Amino acid sequence: MNVTRNRFVAISAIIVLVVPLSRAREKEAATRTVQQLVHDRSGKEVRSESDQAAREQALQDVRSLLRQPLTIDTAVQIALLNNPSLQATLEEIGLSAAEVREAATIPNPRFDLAIRVPDKPPSGTYIDYNTAIDFLSIIMIPLKKRVAQDRLESVALRVADDTLELVSKVKIAFYSLQASQQLLKQFKPIVDSQAASLDLAQRQHEAGNISDLTLARRQENYSRAKLDVATAEAEIRQNRETLTRLLGLWGQDTDWQISGNLPAVPVSDPVTKGLEQLAISQRLDLQADYLQVTSQAKDLGLTKSFRLLGALDFGIDSERETDSQTRTGPTFAIELPIFNQGQARIARGEALLRQQEAKFEALAIDVRSQIRELRDQLVIKRQIARSYQDELLPNERRILEESLKNYNAMQMDDFELFATRAEEARTEREYLEAVRDYWITRAELERAVGGSLNPRTIVKGEK
């Protein structure tokens, strides 16, 4: 246990909590915190649509963005404004804020009334009434409110983290759609080339110039090219539906287009040193787990402090006798801790605290490992894409250029030229797939780091 606690302290020592919430107007403060965190890490706006007017305004903004072909930035912004699952997640703030208000509210007093009518003289009615309030709950209000506020901060961090998860998913879906559309453009010339090759082969076969085996191979090449086109078209439909779903679009709003091709892979990788440390300080789910731990520790301390006080009631009791005489006086009730001294509550609280600490530590370890894995993948995938861009593609294009010269000089036959064109197109396809994989990995690394690979984009309060 000491080892685990020491490791927890070592990890939590480098966690710097983000903008503290105002203690007044908890929901608004928590919502502003989410909006600031998301904007700092993505540069985009997220809104909580709490009424119909806000929803209508968001819909107008979305349709304004849909009038132009989507870029990756506009796609992300539409998702943040229009994704219904995100709006459901934002309501977690309202639920948690209600718990803060509940914790800060004085409990209602209890009023009891008893009326007894005698069946024999004296015939006066006996009335007994009293009112009492749970004084222990009043004493605990500041402590319970502090615990509830910590949990609200944790919820705000987790909501912002879920929002960044949506940003990452939109980017990955957008890159996938861009790649599948570009691949389709690459496949269609291959089909045309293979169709021409097959047509020539059929005519030569009819003339008896090529064998059945050669014709069958040309037919197979053409069939595979058509299959590649069909596969790319299916991927486009699937990727488009995935992105449509993430954007929260339906009906007439689904008739959108994206602009541009996949961006070229950069010459050098983004700064990859210190990413683990950056992730530990920037990951909102880590900060949320840390607050869960501190909140559970406070809750456990509260349980231990009041373990012997199960109930503490103060009130006033009044009774009216049959002779119309009224007796009034204070009442006091306390629960005697004879059998139950809170042992079970304390044991449960201690187990929950250990569980939260273990989850926090496990997440920190997973984050570091994920950063290292994605960082290495990004370096490798950039090298692969650059190899295609700088070496393989230029070489294939030179081969095709020289082949055309030889073909025009009647030093190469049609089938060899068709094969050269197909090989060049296949290299183009592999290059596009490598570029796609690079940008998807980069989006995953940004998500793993917590929003940005550039530490300078983090707000001052987190440094």
Phi, psi and omega per residue, in radians:
M1 nan -0.691 3.126
N2 -1.112 -0.702 3.119
V3 -1.090 -0.803 3.128
T4 -1.065 -0.773 -3.129
R5 -1.150 -0.670 3.105
N6 -1.099 -0.710 3.119
R7 -1.166 -0.646 3.095
F8 -1.100 -0.765 3.136
V9 -1.115 -0.681 -3.128
A10 -1.124 -0.690 3.136
I11 -1.278 -0.795 -3.072
S12 -1.184 -0.351 -3.121
A13 -1.148 -0.469 -3.108
I14 -1.720 0.004 3.062
I15 -1.389 2.191 3.076
V16 -1.992 2.010 -3.055
L17 -1.282 2.595 -3.049
V18 -1.441 -3.030 -3.005
V19 -0.735 2.080 -3.116
P20 -1.183 2.584 -3.127
L21 -1.415 2.501 3.011
S22 -1.168 2.492 -3.118
R23 -1.384 -0.191 3.074
A24 -1.837 2.555 3.107
R25 0.933 1.130 -2.969
E26 -1.041 -0.753 -3.075
K27 -1.111 -0.803 -3.124
E28 -1.104 -0.719 -3.139
A29 -1.144 -0.730 3.139
A30 -1.156 -0.689 3.114
T31 -1.117 -0.752 3.104
R32 -1.095 -0.623 3.106
T33 -1.103 -0.786 3.102
V34 -1.044 -0.805 -3.119
Q35 -1.076 -0.713 -3.135
Q36 -1.183 -0.760 -3.134
L37 -1.085 -0.765 -3.138
V38 -1.160 -0.732 3.141
H39 -1.138 -0.716 -3.137
D40 -1.095 -0.583 -3.038
R41 -1.693 -0.353 -3.104
S42 -2.206 -0.266 -3.088
G43 1.304 0.213 -3.063
K44 -2.035 2.870 -3.074
E45 -1.797 2.367 3.020
V46 -2.155 2.448 -3.104
R47 -2.211 2.629 3.005
S48 -1.764 1.973 -3.055
E49 -1.576 1.519 -3.025
S50 -1.512 -0.156 3.117
D51 -2.547 3.025 -3.075
Q52 -1.152 -0.622 -3.138
A53 -1.093 -0.741 3.112
A54 -1.129 -0.677 3.120
R55 -1.133 -0.742 3.124
E56 -1.122 -0.686 3.113
Q57 -1.127 -0.734 3.111
A58 -1.094 -0.696 -3.140
L59 -1.144 -0.684 3.088
Q60 -1.101 -0.759 3.129
D61 -1.105 -0.706 3.130
V62 -1.102 -0.822 -3.115
R63 -1.183 -0.494 3.034
S64 -1.148 -0.705 3.111
L65 -1.217 -0.517 -3.108
L66 -1.319 -0.205 -3.127
R67 -1.186 -0.420 3.125
Q68 -1.918 2.702 3.051
P69 -0.963 2.421 -3.024
L70 -1.328 2.396 2.896
T71 -1.765 3.028 -3.134
I72 -1.141 -0.561 3.122
D73 -1.212 -0.776 3.141
T74 -1.209 -0.563 3.092
A75 -1.111 -0.772 3.112
V76 -1.078 -0.760 -3.117
Q77 -1.129 -0.690 3.102
I78 -1.080 -0.752 -3.140
A79 -1.076 -0.710 -3.123
L80 -1.209 -0.449 3.126
L81 -1.577 -0.430 -2.858
N82 -2.179 -0.197 -3.085
N83 -1.242 2.039 -3.082
P84 -1.176 -0.538 3.102
S85 -1.137 -0.627 3.087
L86 -1.136 -0.725 3.108
Q87 -1.095 -0.652 3.079
A88 -1.128 -0.673 3.118
T89 -1.147 -0.679 3.136
L90 -1.095 -0.461 3.118
E91 -1.201 -0.256 3.036
E92 -1.025 -0.535 3.114
I93 -1.122 -0.788 3.122
G94 -1.094 -0.683 3.115
L95 -1.118 -0.762 -3.129
S96 -1.224 -0.643 3.092
A97 -1.113 -0.607 3.084
A98 -1.125 -0.607 3.098
E99 -1.176 -0.611 3.066
V100 -1.111 -0.790 3.121
R101 -1.093 -0.707 3.113
E102 -1.082 -0.719 -3.132
A103 -1.166 -0.477 -3.095
A104 -1.614 0.001 -3.073
T105 -1.600 2.321 3.089
I106 -1.187 2.321 -3.131
P107 -1.150 2.631 3.125
N108 -1.224 2.512 3.040
P109 -1.266 2.735 3.133
R110 -1.827 2.360 -3.123
F111 -2.138 2.219 3.129
D112 -2.072 2.448 -3.139
L113 -2.396 2.313 3.092
A114 -2.291 2.287 3.116
I115 -2.194 2.191 -3.135
R116 -2.232 2.213 -3.093
V117 -1.881 2.118 -3.121
P118 -1.276 2.691 3.110
D119 -1.737 0.036 3.117
K120 -2.431 2.710 3.079
P121 -1.044 2.676 -0.125
P122 -1.160 2.524 -2.937
S123 -1.647 0.241 3.111
G124 -1.152 2.505 3.123
T125 -1.418 2.392 3.124
Y126 -1.648 2.138 -3.128
I127 -2.114 2.284 3.123
D128 -2.299 2.131 3.113
Y129 -2.478 2.607 3.125
N130 -2.664 2.732 3.056
T131 -2.324 2.507 -3.106
A132 -2.604 2.771 3.121
I133 -2.376 2.561 3.129
D134 -1.344 1.687 -3.081
F135 -1.215 -0.473 3.126
L136 -1.125 -0.673 3.112
S137 -1.131 -0.596 3.111
I138 -1.181 -0.735 3.126
I139 -1.071 -0.622 -3.041
M140 -1.500 -0.053 -3.079
I141 -0.971 -0.891 -3.121
P142 -1.038 -0.659 -3.125
L143 -1.238 -0.773 3.118
K144 -1.136 -0.646 3.126
K145 -1.136 -0.688 3.135
R146 -1.106 -0.724 3.104
V147 -1.128 -0.755 -3.137
A148 -1.143 -0.620 3.113
Q149 -1.179 -0.671 3.069
D150 -1.070 -0.716 3.132
R151 -1.184 -0.600 3.069
L152 -1.114 -0.756 3.086
E153 -1.059 -0.720 3.122
S154 -1.103 -0.727 3.116
V155 -1.109 -0.739 3.124
A156 -1.055 -0.735 3.106
L157 -1.122 -0.729 -3.119
R158 -1.215 -0.628 3.075
V159 -1.118 -0.759 3.096
A160 -1.100 -0.650 3.105
D161 -1.147 -0.728 3.084
D162 -1.095 -0.606 3.103
T163 -1.140 -0.733 3.096
L164 -1.162 -0.536 3.049
E165 -1.091 -0.716 3.088
L166 -1.108 -0.730 3.100
V167 -0.990 -0.793 3.140
S168 -1.097 -0.752 -3.136
K169 -1.103 -0.687 3.125
V170 -1.122 -0.759 3.137
K171 -1.071 -0.789 -3.127
I172 -1.102 -0.757 3.127
A173 -1.135 -0.651 -3.134
F174 -1.166 -0.820 3.113
Y175 -1.073 -0.684 -3.138
S176 -1.122 -0.724 3.125
L177 -1.180 -0.757 3.077
Q178 -0.979 -0.799 -3.102
A179 -1.137 -0.760 -3.112
S180 -1.147 -0.618 3.091
Q181 -1.189 -0.724 3.096
Q182 -1.166 -0.649 3.120
L183 -1.107 -0.668 3.118
L184 -1.077 -0.698 3.094
K185 -1.096 -0.568 3.114
Q186 -1.306 -0.607 -3.065
F187 -1.260 -0.621 -3.058
K188 -1.075 -0.765 3.055
P189 -1.089 -0.561 3.101
I190 -1.135 -0.726 3.115
V191 -1.075 -0.777 3.133
D192 -1.067 -0.726 -3.138
S193 -1.148 -0.771 -3.141
Q194 -1.191 -0.565 3.088
A195 -1.148 -0.737 3.098
A196 -1.132 -0.687 3.124
S197 -1.124 -0.714 3.141
L198 -1.185 -0.696 3.134
D199 -1.091 -0.747 3.102
L200 -1.126 -0.718 -3.125
A201 -1.119 -0.662 3.136
Q202 -1.147 -0.709 3.119
R203 -1.180 -0.682 3.114
Q204 -1.225 -0.560 3.107
H205 -1.184 -0.711 3.103
E206 -1.102 -0.553 3.117
A207 -1.444 -0.085 3.124
G208 1.403 0.350 -3.093
N209 -1.590 -0.346 3.104
I210 -2.264 2.781 -3.080
S211 -1.465 2.961 3.058
D212 -1.078 -0.637 -3.138
L213 -1.101 -0.773 3.133
T214 -1.109 -0.715 3.100
L215 -1.119 -0.718 3.133
A216 -1.104 -0.645 3.115
R217 -1.171 -0.681 3.092
R218 -1.137 -0.667 3.095
Q219 -1.127 -0.700 3.120
E220 -1.124 -0.747 3.125
N221 -1.061 -0.728 3.126
Y222 -1.151 -0.731 -3.137
S223 -1.125 -0.703 3.114
R224 -1.152 -0.659 3.103
A225 -1.110 -0.750 3.087
K226 -1.123 -0.638 3.108
L227 -1.140 -0.672 3.088
D228 -1.069 -0.711 3.119
V229 -1.123 -0.787 3.136
A230 -1.099 -0.698 3.114
T231 -1.122 -0.755 3.131
A232 -1.117 -0.701 3.110
E233 -1.121 -0.679 3.089
A234 -1.142 -0.702 3.116
E235 -1.144 -0.648 3.097
I236 -1.074 -0.813 3.133
R237 -1.087 -0.738 -3.134
Q238 -1.162 -0.813 -3.130
N239 -1.148 -0.623 3.113
R240 -1.150 -0.736 3.108
E241 -1.151 -0.659 3.097
T242 -1.059 -0.806 -3.140
L243 -1.182 -0.693 3.097
T244 -1.034 -0.742 3.134
R245 -1.124 -0.742 3.131
L246 -1.161 -0.569 3.120
L247 -1.363 -0.193 3.127
G248 1.261 0.550 -3.062
L249 -1.755 2.645 3.075
W250 -2.773 2.937 3.117
G251 1.126 -2.393 -3.088
Q252 -1.193 -0.319 -3.126
D253 -1.325 -0.110 -3.123
T254 -1.465 -0.069 -3.128
D255 -1.556 1.183 -3.109
W256 -2.027 2.868 3.113
Q257 -2.304 2.746 3.053
I258 -1.887 2.717 -3.094
S259 -1.950 2.659 3.003
G260 1.339 2.952 3.080
N261 -1.842 3.083 3.070
L262 -1.012 2.362 3.085
P263 -1.159 2.631 3.124
A264 -1.153 2.622 3.104
V265 -1.253 2.306 -3.104
P266 -1.133 2.797 -3.131
V267 -1.157 -0.626 -3.128
S268 -2.250 2.763 3.120
D269 -1.310 2.703 2.980
P270 -1.108 2.883 -3.126
V271 -1.021 2.126 -3.107
T272 -1.933 -0.056 3.099
K273 -1.374 2.453 3.093
G274 1.311 0.234 -3.114
L275 -1.181 -0.593 3.116
E276 -1.094 -0.834 3.125
Q277 -1.103 -0.686 3.119
L278 -1.099 -0.727 -3.141
A279 -1.126 -0.726 3.141
I280 -1.066 -0.651 -3.115
S281 -1.503 -0.310 -3.003
Q282 -1.902 -0.400 -3.085
R283 -1.197 2.126 -3.070
L284 -1.312 -0.526 3.104
D285 -1.199 -0.547 3.037
L286 -1.134 -0.781 3.137
Q287 -1.135 -0.633 3.101
A288 -1.135 -0.747 3.105
D289 -1.121 -0.655 3.103
Y290 -1.084 -0.750 3.106
L291 -1.157 -0.585 3.073
Q292 -1.078 -0.702 3.123
V293 -1.130 -0.855 -3.116
T294 -1.139 -0.645 3.106
S295 -1.132 -0.734 3.122
Q296 -1.146 -0.623 3.102
A297 -1.130 -0.726 3.098
K298 -1.139 -0.717 3.132
D299 -1.100 -0.701 3.101
L300 -1.133 -0.723 3.091
G301 -1.077 -0.661 3.098
L302 -1.126 -0.735 3.124
T303 -1.097 -0.754 -3.133
K304 -1.166 -0.669 -3.099
S305 -1.167 -0.566 -3.072
F306 -2.003 0.477 -3.072
R307 -1.122 -0.524 -3.083
L308 -1.613 -0.053 -3.125
L309 -1.947 1.629 3.126
G310 -1.406 -0.566 3.139
A311 -2.705 2.511 3.119
L312 -2.590 1.720 -3.052
D313 -1.969 2.396 3.000
F314 -2.132 2.539 3.134
G315 -2.949 -2.950 3.125
I316 -2.256 2.346 -3.135
D317 -2.101 2.383 3.136
S318 -2.411 2.405 3.105
E319 -2.377 2.438 -3.138
R320 -1.952 2.084 -3.100
E321 -1.378 3.010 -3.126
T322 -1.184 -0.356 3.110
D323 -1.563 0.274 3.120
S324 1.240 0.154 3.073
Q325 -1.444 2.358 -3.101
T326 -1.973 2.313 3.094
R327 -2.043 2.220 -3.090
T328 -2.281 2.460 3.119
G329 -2.987 2.941 -3.127
P330 -1.314 2.723 3.055
T331 -2.201 2.686 -3.139
F332 -2.534 2.303 3.136
A333 -2.375 2.344 3.108
I334 -2.395 2.481 3.113
E335 -1.457 2.206 -3.132
L336 -1.444 2.106 -3.102
P337 -1.397 1.149 -3.104
I338 -1.531 -0.861 -3.078
F339 -1.738 -0.774 -3.114
N340 -1.904 1.919 3.132
Q341 -1.911 0.439 3.080
G342 1.381 0.258 -3.100
Q343 -1.063 -0.736 -3.107
A344 -1.169 -0.722 3.127
R345 -1.104 -0.698 3.137
I346 -1.191 -0.768 3.132
A347 -1.076 -0.701 3.118
R348 -1.146 -0.760 3.127
G349 -1.087 -0.719 3.116
E350 -1.146 -0.691 3.108
A351 -1.138 -0.726 3.111
L352 -1.109 -0.678 3.122
L353 -1.127 -0.797 3.108
R354 -1.084 -0.674 3.124
Q355 -1.111 -0.786 3.129
Q356 -1.107 -0.707 3.112
E357 -1.103 -0.740 -3.141
A358 -1.145 -0.720 3.110
K359 -1.110 -0.710 3.124
F360 -1.097 -0.804 3.137
E361 -1.122 -0.749 -3.139
A362 -1.093 -0.719 3.129
L363 -1.133 -0.722 3.122
A364 -1.072 -0.722 3.111
I365 -1.148 -0.770 3.135
D366 -1.080 -0.710 -3.136
V367 -1.084 -0.818 3.136
R368 -1.056 -0.783 -3.128
S369 -1.126 -0.738 3.141
Q370 -1.108 -0.683 3.116
I371 -1.077 -0.827 -3.132
R372 -1.077 -0.755 -3.113
E373 -1.111 -0.849 -3.115
L374 -1.210 -0.606 3.100
R375 -1.073 -0.781 3.121
D376 -1.146 -0.711 3.123
Q377 -1.104 -0.694 -3.126
L378 -1.099 -0.748 3.124
V379 -1.077 -0.802 -3.114
I380 -1.144 -0.767 -3.095
K381 -1.224 -0.542 3.031
R382 -1.165 -0.736 3.118
Q383 -1.085 -0.712 3.122
I384 -1.109 -0.842 -3.124
A385 -1.095 -0.722 3.133
R386 -1.175 -0.574 3.093
S387 -1.114 -0.758 3.062
Y388 -1.095 -0.779 -3.047
Q389 -1.213 -0.725 -3.018
D390 -1.614 -0.424 -3.019
E391 -2.128 -1.075 -2.989
L392 -1.148 -0.847 -3.111
L393 -1.115 -0.858 3.093
P394 -1.008 -0.655 3.139
N395 -1.170 -0.738 3.112
E396 -1.107 -0.651 3.135
R397 -1.194 -0.652 3.069
R398 -1.137 -0.711 3.118
I399 -1.080 -0.758 3.132
L400 -1.129 -0.704 3.129
E401 -1.091 -0.789 3.124
E402 -1.179 -0.611 3.111
S403 -1.117 -0.690 3.101
L404 -1.104 -0.665 3.094
K405 -1.106 -0.783 3.133
N406 -1.145 -0.637 3.133
Y407 -1.140 -0.765 3.121
N408 -1.137 -0.504 3.100
A409 -1.526 0.142 3.118
M410 1.054 0.560 3.074
Q411 -1.784 0.043 3.136
M412 -2.509 2.408 -3.136
D413 -1.502 3.047 -3.080
D414 -1.067 -0.735 -3.065
F415 -1.142 -0.659 3.106
E416 -1.141 -0.685 3.115
L417 -1.162 -0.746 3.094
F418 -1.046 -0.737 3.142
A419 -1.127 -0.655 3.123
T420 -1.167 -0.750 3.090
R421 -1.103 -0.707 3.132
A422 -1.121 -0.680 3.130
E423 -1.172 -0.682 3.104
E424 -1.141 -0.702 3.109
A425 -1.171 -0.657 3.107
R426 -1.110 -0.674 3.090
T427 -1.147 -0.682 3.066
E428 -1.041 -0.739 3.134
R429 -1.108 -0.799 3.133
E430 -1.108 -0.609 3.087
Y431 -1.121 -0.804 3.121
L432 -1.067 -0.709 3.117
E433 -1.121 -0.657 3.112
A434 -1.177 -0.707 3.099
V435 -1.121 -0.772 3.101
R436 -1.013 -0.818 -3.119
D437 -1.090 -0.623 3.120
Y438 -1.099 -0.863 -3.071
W439 -1.223 -0.570 3.063
I440 -1.151 -0.762 3.110
T441 -1.105 -0.664 3.122
R442 -1.133 -0.711 3.084
A443 -1.104 -0.674 3.100
E444 -1.159 -0.649 3.114
L445 -1.193 -0.701 3.071
E446 -1.037 -0.730 3.108
R447 -1.128 -0.737 -3.113
A448 -1.157 -0.601 3.123
V449 -1.284 -0.531 3.113
G450 2.061 0.248 3.035
G451 2.332 -0.571 -3.085
S452 -2.631 2.466 3.060
L453 -1.534 -0.067 -3.117
N454 -1.897 1.914 -3.101
P455 -1.052 -0.364 -3.092
R456 -1.225 -0.261 -3.137
T457 -1.465 -0.086 -3.107
I458 -1.420 2.509 -3.091
V459 -1.121 2.700 -3.060
K460 -1.060 -0.605 -3.091
G461 -1.112 -0.220 -3.093
E462 -1.764 -0.048 -3.106
K463 -1.386 nan nan
